[in-house]
Amino acid sequence: MTYNQKEQRLTEAETLTYVNWSGVELTELRFVVEPNRAAGQFALESITWADGRPLEGYALQGALLSLPLENPLQPLRSVGVRINYTLRLPNAKGIFGYTPSQASLADWYPFVPPYLPEKGWLIHDPGSVGEYLVYDVADYWVNLKLEDISPGLLIAANAPAEVSMDGTNYTFQLKNARHFVWSALMAHELSMSSVDGVSISQYTYPRHADSASWVLQVAQQSLQFYNQQFGPYPHASLTIIETDMFDGMEYDGLYFLSQGYYDGHKPGTMEDYLTTLTAHEIAHQWW
């Protein structure tokens, strides 16, 4: 994929290999396309089978993309699909959009939700409160190319990156995860630590250097404690991103935490939400 920072545009060629673990025969695939809930954000250009042959009869309506299969897909068999599309990020705070300080991309690509024989595809409409998306685990290989970027731009993701010498090409691998999430950061600084073989990367605004140091300590203690209580942390790295949206949001190997918690850091008091939310979001890595 190619990310143009100046235009806040992403062009993507997504190749997906789907394995039917449902235990029953499937006659279609269904994708959730969250960016298409709002006009002007998602432009579908083409869909083909993985070998390049045209795929006919698909339908995109709102956040639902339905793909008929040429032949019924039997249990434990696989099929490959290639989807070409363009994203235009909205000018908005949140998990999908951009502000002067950052661009965040969560739930940005079409994905296949789990299928349960007794319920079908687990696809839900948004609710007024709470989370509604259901994810299956997958292995991700992501290639990111940067265009028209600002000096000092940082790329943060929920997996370590291999970076080209000129800093414009990133390659990520993430296995057995429910999401691939990343951000392009224009006003952040990076601080790092590690514990129990897990690297911790934190991206914060420079004015919060003291609070950032505190968060790294809490993250280390939380990972150590949860490793003992719940079992080993399932990934090689953990990424923490201070965000200009309200509250926090967790993903596999990464979470966003509001700048309001950094601004209001009050160590040792009942109002120390920075400590509480840091431990809370890390606990979500297991639950």
C-alpha positions as CSV (number, residue, x, y, z in Angstrom):
1,M,0.0,0.0,0.0
2,T,1.0,3.6,-0.5
3,Y,0.2,6.4,2.0
4,N,0.3,10.0,0.7
5,Q,0.5,12.2,3.8
6,K,-0.1,15.4,2.0
7,E,-3.4,14.2,0.5
8,Q,-4.2,11.8,3.4
9,R,-4.8,9.1,0.8
10,L,-4.1,5.4,0.9
11,T,-4.0,3.2,-2.2
12,E,-4.0,-0.5,-1.5
13,A,-3.8,-3.9,-3.2
14,E,-5.1,-6.3,-0.6
15,T,-4.5,-10.0,-1.2
16,L,-6.4,-12.4,1.2
17,T,-6.2,-16.1,1.5
18,Y,-9.2,-17.4,3.4
19,V,-9.3,-20.8,5.0
20,N,-12.7,-22.3,5.8
21,W,-12.5,-23.3,9.4
22,S,-16.2,-23.1,9.9
23,G,-16.8,-26.9,9.5
24,V,-19.5,-26.4,6.9
25,E,-19.6,-25.6,3.2
26,L,-19.6,-21.9,2.2
27,T,-21.0,-20.5,-1.0
28,E,-19.9,-16.9,-0.5
29,L,-17.5,-14.7,1.5
30,R,-18.6,-11.6,3.3
31,F,-16.3,-8.7,4.2
32,V,-16.7,-5.9,6.6
33,V,-15.7,-2.6,5.1
34,E,-15.9,-0.1,7.9
35,P,-14.6,3.0,5.9
36,N,-17.5,2.6,3.5
37,R,-20.0,3.6,6.3
38,A,-19.3,7.2,5.4
39,A,-19.4,8.7,1.9
40,G,-16.2,9.6,0.2
41,Q,-13.8,7.5,2.3
42,F,-13.7,4.2,0.4
43,A,-13.4,3.7,-3.4
44,L,-13.5,0.1,-4.6
45,E,-11.5,-0.1,-7.9
46,S,-11.5,-3.9,-8.7
47,I,-11.8,-7.4,-7.3
48,T,-10.2,-10.4,-8.8
49,W,-9.4,-14.0,-7.8
50,A,-5.8,-14.3,-6.5
51,D,-4.7,-15.6,-9.9
52,G,-5.9,-12.4,-11.6
53,R,-9.2,-13.7,-13.1
54,P,-12.1,-11.3,-12.9
55,L,-14.5,-11.9,-10.0
56,E,-18.1,-11.2,-11.0
57,G,-21.3,-10.8,-9.1
58,Y,-20.0,-9.1,-6.0
59,A,-22.0,-6.4,-4.2
60,L,-20.9,-3.6,-1.9
61,Q,-23.6,-2.0,0.2
62,G,-22.6,0.2,3.1
63,A,-20.1,-1.8,5.3
64,L,-21.0,-5.2,3.7
65,L,-19.1,-6.6,0.7
66,S,-20.5,-9.9,-0.5
67,L,-18.5,-12.2,-2.9
68,P,-20.1,-15.2,-4.5
69,L,-17.7,-18.2,-4.8
70,E,-17.2,-20.0,-8.1
71,N,-17.6,-23.4,-6.3
72,P,-18.7,-24.2,-2.8
73,L,-15.7,-23.9,-0.4
74,Q,-15.4,-27.1,1.6
75,P,-14.1,-27.2,5.2
76,L,-10.3,-26.7,5.5
77,R,-10.1,-25.6,1.9
78,S,-8.9,-22.1,0.9
79,V,-9.6,-19.4,-1.7
80,G,-7.7,-16.3,-2.6
81,V,-9.0,-12.8,-3.4
82,R,-7.4,-9.6,-4.4
83,I,-9.1,-6.2,-3.7
84,N,-7.9,-2.9,-5.0
85,Y,-9.2,0.3,-3.4
86,T,-8.4,3.8,-2.3
87,L,-9.0,5.3,1.1
88,R,-9.5,9.0,1.8
89,L,-9.0,9.6,5.5
90,P,-11.5,11.9,7.1
91,N,-10.4,15.0,9.0
92,A,-11.5,13.8,12.4
93,K,-10.2,12.6,15.8
94,G,-10.6,8.9,16.4
95,I,-9.4,5.5,15.4
96,F,-9.8,6.3,11.7
97,G,-8.9,9.8,10.5
98,Y,-6.3,12.5,10.7
99,T,-5.6,15.7,12.7
100,P,-2.6,18.1,12.5
101,S,-0.7,15.8,14.9
102,Q,-1.5,12.3,13.7
103,A,-3.3,10.0,11.3
104,S,-4.8,6.8,12.8
105,L,-5.8,3.7,10.8
106,A,-7.8,1.1,12.6
107,D,-10.4,-1.1,10.9
108,W,-9.2,0.4,7.7
109,Y,-9.2,-2.6,5.4
110,P,-11.9,-5.1,4.2
111,F,-11.8,-8.1,6.5
112,V,-13.7,-11.4,6.7
113,P,-15.4,-11.9,10.1
114,P,-15.9,-15.3,11.8
115,Y,-18.6,-17.6,10.5
116,L,-20.6,-19.8,12.9
117,P,-22.8,-22.5,11.5
118,E,-25.6,-21.7,13.9
119,K,-25.4,-18.0,13.5
120,G,-23.8,-17.3,10.1
121,W,-21.4,-14.4,9.5
122,L,-20.9,-12.3,12.7
123,I,-21.6,-8.9,11.3
124,H,-23.4,-6.3,13.4
125,D,-24.6,-2.7,13.0
126,P,-22.9,-0.1,15.2
127,G,-24.6,0.5,18.5
128,S,-24.8,3.8,20.4
129,V,-22.6,2.3,23.2
130,G,-20.0,-0.4,23.1
131,E,-18.0,-2.4,20.5
132,Y,-19.8,-4.3,17.7
133,L,-17.1,-5.6,15.4
134,V,-16.1,-9.3,15.6
135,Y,-12.7,-10.4,14.2
136,D,-11.1,-13.7,13.3
137,V,-7.4,-14.3,13.9
138,A,-5.1,-14.0,10.9
139,D,-1.5,-13.6,9.8
140,Y,-0.6,-10.2,8.3
141,W,2.1,-9.3,5.8
142,V,2.0,-5.5,5.2
143,N,4.2,-3.4,2.9
144,L,3.9,0.4,3.3
145,K,5.3,3.0,1.0
146,L,5.3,6.7,2.0
147,E,4.7,9.6,-0.3
148,D,4.8,13.4,0.2
149,I,5.7,13.1,3.9
150,S,6.7,15.7,6.4
151,P,10.2,15.8,7.9
152,G,10.3,13.8,11.2
153,L,7.2,11.7,10.5
154,L,7.0,8.6,12.7
155,I,5.2,5.4,11.8
156,A,3.9,3.3,14.7
157,A,2.2,-0.1,14.3
158,N,1.3,-3.2,16.3
159,A,4.2,-5.1,14.9
160,P,7.9,-4.3,14.4
161,A,9.0,-2.9,11.0
162,E,11.8,-3.5,8.6
163,V,12.6,0.0,7.2
164,S,14.4,0.9,4.0
165,M,17.5,3.0,4.1
166,D,15.7,6.1,2.9
167,G,12.9,5.6,5.5
168,T,10.1,5.5,2.9
169,N,9.3,1.7,2.8
170,Y,8.1,-0.3,5.8
171,T,7.5,-4.1,6.0
172,F,5.5,-5.6,8.8
173,Q,4.7,-9.2,9.8
174,L,2.1,-10.0,12.5
175,K,0.8,-13.5,13.1
176,N,-2.2,-14.8,15.0
177,A,-3.8,-11.4,15.5
178,R,-7.2,-9.9,15.1
179,H,-6.1,-6.6,13.6
180,F,-3.3,-4.7,11.9
181,V,-3.3,-1.1,13.1
182,W,-0.9,1.8,12.5
183,S,-0.5,5.5,12.8
184,A,1.5,8.2,11.1
185,L,2.6,10.7,13.8
186,M,3.6,14.3,13.1
187,A,4.1,15.6,16.7
188,H,5.3,12.7,18.8
189,E,8.5,11.5,20.4
190,L,9.5,7.8,20.8
191,S,10.5,6.3,24.2
192,M,11.2,2.6,24.6
193,S,11.8,-0.1,27.2
194,S,11.4,-3.9,27.5
195,V,10.4,-6.6,29.9
196,D,10.3,-10.4,29.8
197,G,11.5,-10.3,26.2
198,V,8.8,-7.9,25.0
199,S,9.8,-4.5,23.5
200,I,7.6,-1.6,24.5
201,S,7.4,1.5,22.3
202,Q,5.6,4.6,23.4
203,Y,4.8,7.6,21.2
204,T,3.9,10.8,23.2
205,Y,3.8,14.6,22.8
206,P,7.1,16.2,24.0
207,R,5.4,18.1,26.8
208,H,4.5,14.8,28.5
209,A,8.1,13.4,28.9
210,D,7.6,12.9,32.6
211,S,4.3,11.1,32.3
212,A,5.7,9.0,29.4
213,S,8.4,7.7,31.7
214,W,5.8,6.8,34.3
215,V,3.7,5.0,31.7
216,L,6.6,2.8,30.6
217,Q,7.2,1.8,34.3
218,V,3.5,0.9,34.7
219,A,3.5,-1.0,31.3
220,Q,6.5,-3.0,32.5
221,Q,4.9,-3.9,35.8
222,S,1.6,-4.7,34.1
223,L,3.2,-7.1,31.6
224,Q,5.2,-8.8,34.3
225,F,2.1,-9.3,36.5
226,Y,-0.2,-10.4,33.7
227,N,2.4,-12.8,32.3
228,Q,2.4,-14.5,35.7
229,Q,-1.4,-14.4,36.1
230,F,-2.7,-15.1,32.6
231,G,0.1,-16.7,30.7
232,P,2.8,-15.3,28.3
233,Y,2.0,-12.1,26.4
234,P,1.2,-13.3,22.8
235,H,3.3,-10.9,20.8
236,A,6.9,-9.7,20.5
237,S,6.1,-6.0,21.0
238,L,3.7,-3.6,22.5
239,T,3.0,-0.1,21.1
240,I,1.4,2.7,23.1
241,I,0.2,5.8,21.3
242,E,-0.9,9.1,22.9
243,T,-3.8,10.3,20.9
244,D,-5.9,13.5,20.6
245,M,-9.1,11.5,20.7
246,F,-11.0,11.0,23.9
247,D,-10.4,7.8,26.1
248,G,-8.5,4.7,25.0
249,M,-8.8,1.9,22.5
250,E,-7.0,-1.4,22.4
251,Y,-5.9,-3.7,19.6
252,D,-3.6,-6.7,19.3
253,G,-0.2,-5.4,20.3
254,L,-1.2,-1.7,20.4
255,Y,-3.4,0.7,22.2
256,F,-4.4,4.4,21.9
257,L,-4.6,6.5,25.1
258,S,-6.0,10.0,25.3
259,Q,-3.8,13.0,25.8
260,G,-6.3,14.0,28.5
261,Y,-5.0,11.2,30.7
262,Y,-1.4,12.4,30.3
263,D,-2.5,16.0,30.9
264,G,-4.3,15.0,34.1
265,H,-1.6,12.7,35.5
266,K,-1.8,12.8,39.3
267,P,0.5,10.1,40.7
268,G,-0.6,8.4,43.9
269,T,-4.2,9.8,43.9
270,M,-7.6,8.2,43.2
271,E,-7.7,10.5,40.1
272,D,-4.6,9.0,38.5
273,Y,-6.4,7.6,35.4
274,L,-3.2,7.5,33.5
275,T,-2.0,4.6,35.7
276,T,-5.4,2.9,35.8
277,L,-6.0,3.1,32.0
278,T,-2.4,2.0,31.2
279,A,-2.9,-1.2,33.2
280,H,-6.5,-1.6,31.9
281,E,-5.6,-1.4,28.2
282,I,-2.7,-3.8,28.6
283,A,-5.0,-6.3,30.3
284,H,-7.0,-6.3,27.0
285,Q,-4.1,-8.0,25.3
286,W,-5.3,-11.2,27.0
287,W,-9.1,-10.5,27.2
